[in-house]
């Protein structure tokens, strides 16, 4: 567990140390583990997307400066209707979705890319 925390800190530090640009939003992919279906969600910064009982807030999406198709990372807050607090709060990295994954019994959510226009 310590090794995972150290790897997460290293990746976050490396990603944040590179010059980045801010996207206007992000494309997120959600997997419904019950039905096996995937859904792509387009969310603008500061907006809320709904998926079943989940509410997903995109705070920010960043990508390597000058490379909009590069490795995106997004700050998300995910809450669930009827549950106190958040299901997930933090940064997700497109190239390493398992590094800081959301723990939920029905849905998996990960970042695909930033929206630049």
Order of alpha helices (4+ residues) and beta strands (2+ residues): alpha-beta-beta-beta-beta-beta-beta-beta-beta
